[in-house]
Structure formats: structure tokens, C-alpha cells
């Protein structure tokens, strides 16, 4: 076992450096994982530019990963060196008011690996052994690195709880495409995706979405949704962009008695104008979902194993660890990129 490893360290907002740092030392309740692949998330960009969790810098970010167990703590059970695993990144305290009510995502001291503690944009990462989920051979390496965002999508689908044959609108055509696939898996009809990238909307159609709305061509998506639903509005609307404008549109296009699922994260402090009248007389509902947790990992692994959902069309490329910073900037400028992975084990980009 080497004593030092390569890692991309965010030293301060806007400053990332490839460094040699000590390999993490595990305790009896942890395992050490050799990172094989880690996806780049929008949260990583926010940490990098100081808009989220900046108080934890300097830090190694990266939380959408899988790897091979290299060492196990003495208290670990059911895990062996060489196991291929994904990791639930959530580490709630287990004892606060919310945790004791089974609402661990609301934990008062909520911590996530790669967001509040050192993560997987490195050669090795340490994690609690209880957070590890075995990855079966049926799941390819790229999909394995996509388990964490799929867990977040699955948790949102559980919260939205759309009924069979219900109309579902997804605002956003990045991860929103996967939200649409999950809605279709639950029997929603029609499933409508709204976005601004013709290439991504074409991908959504190829993955089975019933209807797409390109806001470059249709200036009033609310009116278009109303037209497509016989003037009633959608049964469910999931917002996956994170702007006040799109949240206002979501509430305008959901039907009376319908439900808005809030997934996209707006900057802290921003507010949207929502008429209380609609909540009272229209009995509109809203719920929020911020992440996957616990056996969402097991559920996603099961769906992937049995080919109930295929995220592979969303995969754009894999870059070496050394190119992480430049790839993060590319994701902001190239609208056709969706999911970019980072691997400490390659030296050249791989286009998927």
C-alpha cells in the first residue's frame, strides 16, 4: 500500500491543485477504496467556485464514484478486499430529532462524503463500511459511477409518487432525462421533457420520452403543457433546473390538485412568486427531494442489474484525474455534454 496518492485539492474558491497527499488511514469502522471512476456533479462546480460548502475548504471533492476495496477495518462485516462497491455518501448522526424519526436527510449535523469531507477525486478514499453496496458483474463500469445520481433521481421519484397513467412534466434535459425515464418506468403517460438543447431533447426522445418541448422554439412552455393536457395542466411537474423562473413555470403548469416535485437547487436567498390562492382553492401540492440515501443505492443497483433503466446514453466522456479542472469548465460551456467521468487510472480522454 503506497503512503501517498494523487488528489485534486480545492484549496480555495477557484483554486484547484493536483497534489501528492497522504493515503487516508482507516479506523475499525471504515474501509479504504481504490477509486476507479468518479462522475462530475454540479455540486462539485459549486464547491469549486465557493458557492457551496466553502467553509470546508481545502478539500478533495467528488462523490459519484465506485471502486475496489483495498483495506477493511476490524469491525466491518460482509466486505472483503477486492470487492467492487458503490458508496452511500450520506452520513447522518443517527440520534437527532430528525434521524430518530427516520428522516435522516434532514439530520441537524448532516454530512456527505466529497461535499463536507474528503471525497473521490483522488486515487483512494476512506468510507464507513456500513455505507458500501456490492456492485454485481451485470453493471458496467460507467453505470457503476452513475449509481449516486441515480439514487437521487430514485428518491425524487419516490417522493413525487406519480400514479400509473398520470401525466408528468420534467423541466430540464440534463439529469431530467433520467427523471423522465424513471417516470416512464412507473407507468406515467404522457411523459414530457422541457429543455433548451436540441441534442439533449433528441436523446430524451430516443430514450422513450413521449413529448419534448424546445423552449428555443416554443416561448410559452406553460401554455404548451396546458394544450397537451386538454387545458387541465400536468398531474405532476418535476423541476430539475434550479431557477426561480422555471419554478414559477412549474407551479403554473401543474393542474389543480397536482403536485410539484422540487429537485433543482436555486442559489440560497432567491425566491419565486407563487400565488397562495392556488394552494388553497387549487389544492396544489409541493415536496422537495435533495439526495438519495440508504437503500436507494440497493434499489438502483437492482434496477441496473435487471436492465429496468439504462443511463448509458447520457454518458459523454471520461477524463484523467489531471484534467478534472478543465473538464469542469467544459461542462459549463458545452451544452451537449451531460455526464463526464474522471478516472485516476487513465492518461488520455475516452469519448463514450
C-alpha positions in Angstrom: 0.0 0.0 0.0 1.5 3.4 -1.0 1.8 6.1 1.6 1.0 8.9 -0.8 -1.6 9.4 -3.6 -2.6 11.9 -6.3 -5.6 14.0 -5.5 -7.2 17.2 -6.8 -7.5 19.5 -3.9 -9.7 22.6 -3.9 -7.6 24.9 -1.8 -9.9 28.0 -2.0 -12.7 29.1 -4.3 -11.5 29.0 -7.9 -8.2 27.3 -7.0 -7.7 23.6 -7.6 -4.3 21.8 -7.4 -3.2 18.3 -8.3 -1.1 17.2 -5.3 0.5 14.3 -3.6 -1.3 13.8 -0.3 -1.2 11.0 2.3 -3.3 8.0 1.6 -6.2 8.1 4.1 -5.8 6.0 7.3 -8.9 4.0 8.2 -10.3 3.2 11.6 -12.0 0.0 12.7 -15.4 1.2 11.2 -14.1 2.2 7.8 -12.8 0.7 4.6 -10.3 2.1 2.1 -11.4 2.2 -1.5 -9.2 2.5 -4.6 -11.2 4.8 -6.8 -11.8 3.5 -10.3 -14.2 6.2 -11.6 -16.0 9.3 -10.3 -18.6 11.5 -12.0 -18.5 15.3 -12.1 -21.6 16.7 -10.4 -23.0 20.3 -10.4 -22.3 20.3 -6.7 -18.6 19.9 -7.4 -18.7 23.1 -9.5 -20.5 24.9 -6.7 -17.8 23.8 -4.2 -15.1 24.7 -6.7 -16.4 28.3 -7.1 -17.1 28.8 -3.4 -20.9 28.9 -3.7 -21.4 25.8 -1.5 -19.6 24.3 1.5 -16.7 26.7 1.2 -16.2 26.6 4.9 -14.8 23.0 4.5 -12.0 24.1 2.1 -9.3 23.0 1.5 -10.9 19.7 0.5 -10.9 16.9 -2.0 -14.4 16.8 -3.6 -16.0 14.0 -5.7 -18.9 11.8 -4.6 -20.3 10.0 -7.6 -17.8 7.1 -7.5 -17.2 3.4 -7.4 -14.0 1.5 -6.6 -12.3 -1.6 -5.3 -11.9 -2.3 -1.5 -8.2 -2.2 -0.6 -8.3 -2.5 3.2 -11.1 -3.2 5.7 -11.5 -2.1 9.3 -11.8 -4.7 12.0 -15.5 -4.0 12.6 -16.6 -4.4 9.0 -18.9 -7.2 8.1 -19.6 -8.9 4.8 -16.9 -7.0 2.9 -13.6 -8.3 1.5 -10.5 -6.8 -0.1 -11.2 -6.8 -3.9 -14.9 -6.2 -3.7 -16.4 -3.8 -6.2 -18.5 -1.3 -4.4 -20.6 1.9 -4.6 -21.0 4.1 -1.5 -23.9 5.9 0.1 -22.3 9.3 0.6 -24.7 10.3 3.4 -23.5 10.2 7.0 -26.3 11.3 9.3 -25.7 11.4 13.1 -28.5 8.8 13.8 -29.5 10.5 17.1 -31.0 13.9 16.4 -34.7 14.7 16.3 -34.9 14.0 12.5 -32.8 10.9 12.4 -34.9 9.3 15.2 -38.0 10.0 13.1 -36.5 8.2 10.1 -35.8 11.5 8.2 -32.0 11.2 8.0 -31.7 13.5 5.1 -32.8 16.3 7.4 -30.2 15.4 10.0 -29.2 18.5 12.0 -25.5 17.7 11.6 -25.8 16.2 8.1 -22.5 15.3 6.5 -21.9 14.0 2.9 -18.7 12.4 1.7 -17.0 14.5 -1.0 -19.1 17.5 -0.1 -18.3 18.1 3.6 -15.4 15.6 3.9 -12.6 14.4 1.5 -14.0 12.6 -1.5 -13.1 10.6 -4.5 -11.3 12.9 -6.9 -8.2 11.0 -5.8 -6.6 7.6 -6.0 -8.0 6.4 -2.7 -10.9 7.4 -0.4 -12.0 6.1 3.0 -15.7 5.5 3.8 -17.8 3.9 6.6 -18.1 0.2 5.9 -21.8 0.3 6.5 -22.3 2.6 3.6 -20.8 0.2 1.0 -23.0 -1.6 -1.6 -21.7 -4.5 -3.6 -21.8 -4.0 -7.4 -22.7 -7.1 -9.4 -20.9 -8.0 -12.6 -24.0 -7.2 -14.7 -23.4 -3.5 -14.1 -20.8 -1.9 -16.4 -18.1 0.4 -15.0 -19.7 3.7 -16.3 -23.1 2.9 -14.9 -21.5 1.9 -11.6 -20.2 5.5 -11.4 -23.7 6.8 -12.0 -25.3 5.0 -9.1 -25.2 8.0 -6.8 -27.0 10.4 -9.1 -29.5 7.7 -10.0 -30.1 7.2 -6.3 -31.0 11.0 -6.1 -33.4 10.6 -9.0 -35.0 7.5 -7.5 -35.5 9.3 -4.2 -37.2 12.1 -6.0 -39.4 9.6 -7.9 -40.4 8.0 -4.5 -41.3 11.5 -3.1 -43.2 12.5 -6.2 -45.0 9.1 -6.2 -46.7 9.5 -9.5 -49.6 7.2 -10.2 -49.9 4.9 -13.2 -51.1 6.7 -16.4 -50.5 10.2 -14.8 -49.1 13.0 -16.9 -45.6 14.0 -15.8 -43.6 17.0 -17.0 -39.9 17.3 -16.4 -38.3 20.7 -16.6 -34.7 20.2 -17.5 -33.0 18.0 -20.1 -29.7 17.0 -18.3 -30.4 14.7 -15.4 -34.0 15.5 -16.2 -33.8 12.9 -18.9 -33.2 10.2 -16.3 -36.1 11.6 -14.2 -38.3 11.1 -17.3 -37.1 7.6 -17.7 -37.9 6.9 -14.0 -41.4 8.3 -14.5 -42.0 6.2 -17.6 -40.8 3.1 -15.6 -43.6 3.9 -13.1 -46.2 3.9 -15.8 -46.7 7.7 -16.3 -48.3 8.8 -19.6 -47.5 11.1 -21.2 -44.0 12.0 -20.1 -43.0 15.4 -21.3 -39.5 16.9 -21.1 -38.8 20.7 -21.4 -35.3 21.9 -22.3 -33.2 24.2 -24.4 -30.7 21.8 -26.0 -32.0 20.1 -29.2 -29.3 17.4 -28.9 -30.4 16.5 -25.4 -34.1 16.6 -26.3 -33.4 14.3 -29.2 -31.7 12.0 -26.7 -34.7 12.2 -24.4 -36.9 11.1 -27.3 -34.5 8.2 -28.2 -34.8 7.1 -24.5 -38.5 6.9 -24.8 -39.9 10.3 -23.7 -43.3 10.8 -25.3 -43.1 14.6 -26.0 -40.3 17.2 -25.9 -40.7 21.0 -25.7 -37.8 23.1 -27.0 -38.0 26.5 -25.4 -36.0 27.9 -28.3 -39.0 27.2 -30.5 -41.9 27.5 -28.0 -41.7 30.6 -26.0 -44.5 29.7 -23.6 -44.0 26.2 -22.2 -46.8 26.7 -19.7 -49.3 27.2 -22.5 -47.9 24.3 -24.4 -48.3 21.9 -21.5 -51.9 23.1 -21.0 -52.5 22.5 -24.7 -51.1 19.0 -24.5 -53.2 18.2 -21.4 -56.5 19.4 -22.8 -56.3 22.7 -20.8 -56.0 20.9 -17.4 -52.3 21.0 -16.7 -50.0 18.2 -15.7 -50.7 15.8 -12.9 -47.0 16.1 -11.8 -44.2 18.5 -12.6 -40.6 17.9 -11.6 -38.3 20.9 -11.7 -34.7 19.8 -12.4 -33.1 23.1 -13.4 -33.0 25.3 -10.3 -34.1 28.8 -11.3 -36.9 30.9 -10.0 -38.3 31.3 -13.5 -38.6 27.5 -14.0 -40.1 27.0 -10.5 -42.8 29.7 -11.3 -43.5 27.9 -14.6 -43.8 24.5 -12.8 -46.4 25.8 -10.4 -48.3 27.5 -13.3 -48.4 24.3 -15.5 -49.4 21.8 -12.7 -53.1 21.0 -12.6 -55.5 21.8 -9.7 -54.8 19.1 -7.1 -51.5 18.2 -8.8 -48.0 18.1 -7.4 -44.7 19.8 -8.0 -41.5 17.9 -7.1 -38.7 20.3 -6.3 -35.3 18.9 -7.3 -33.3 21.7 -8.9 -31.3 23.8 -6.4 -31.6 27.6 -6.7 -29.0 29.8 -5.2 -29.6 30.4 -1.5 -31.7 33.5 -0.8 -33.5 33.5 -4.1 -37.3 33.5 -4.0 -40.1 32.7 -6.5 -43.5 34.3 -6.8 -46.2 31.7 -6.1 -49.8 32.7 -5.6 -51.2 31.3 -2.3 -54.7 31.3 -3.9 -53.6 28.4 -6.0 -52.6 26.4 -2.9 -55.9 26.9 -1.2 -58.5 26.8 -3.9 -56.5 24.8 -6.3 -55.1 22.4 -3.7 -51.7 22.2 -5.4 -49.0 20.4 -3.6 -45.2 20.5 -3.4 -42.5 18.3 -2.0 -38.7 18.5 -2.1 -36.0 15.9 -2.6 -32.3 16.6 -2.2 -30.5 13.3 -2.4 -30.6 9.5 -2.3 -29.8 7.7 0.9 -29.6 4.2 2.4 -31.2 1.5 0.3 -31.9 3.9 -2.6 -28.4 2.5 -3.5 -29.7 -1.0 -3.3 -32.8 -0.2 -5.3 -30.8 1.5 -8.1 -28.3 -1.4 -8.3 -31.3 -3.8 -8.7 -32.8 -1.7 -11.4 -29.5 -1.6 -13.3 -28.8 -5.3 -12.8 -32.1 -6.2 -14.4 -32.0 -3.6 -17.1 -35.1 -1.7 -16.0 -33.4 1.6 -16.7 -30.4 2.4 -19.0 -28.4 5.6 -18.2 -25.7 4.9 -20.8 -26.9 7.3 -23.5 -26.2 10.2 -21.0 -22.5 9.4 -20.8 -20.3 11.8 -22.6 -16.6 11.1 -21.8 -14.0 10.0 -19.2 -11.0 12.2 -18.5 -7.8 11.6 -16.5 -7.7 13.0 -12.9 -5.2 15.6 -14.1 -7.9 17.1 -16.4 -10.6 17.5 -13.8 -10.5 21.3 -13.6 -10.6 21.8 -17.3 -13.4 19.3 -17.7 -15.5 21.1 -15.1 -15.1 24.3 -17.2 -16.0 22.4 -20.4 -19.3 21.2 -18.7 -20.2 24.9 -18.2 -19.6 25.9 -21.9 -20.5 22.8 -23.9 -24.3 22.4 -23.7 -24.2 19.0 -25.3 -22.1 17.3 -22.6 -24.2 15.6 -19.9 -22.2 13.2 -17.8 -18.4 13.4 -17.6 -16.4 10.9 -15.5 -12.9 11.1 -14.0 -10.6 8.2 -13.7 -7.2 8.2 -11.8 -6.2 5.2 -13.9 -6.2 6.7 -17.5 -3.8 9.1 -19.2 -6.0 10.2 -22.1 -9.6 11.1 -22.6 -12.1 8.5 -23.7 -15.2 9.6 -25.6 -18.2 7.5 -24.9 
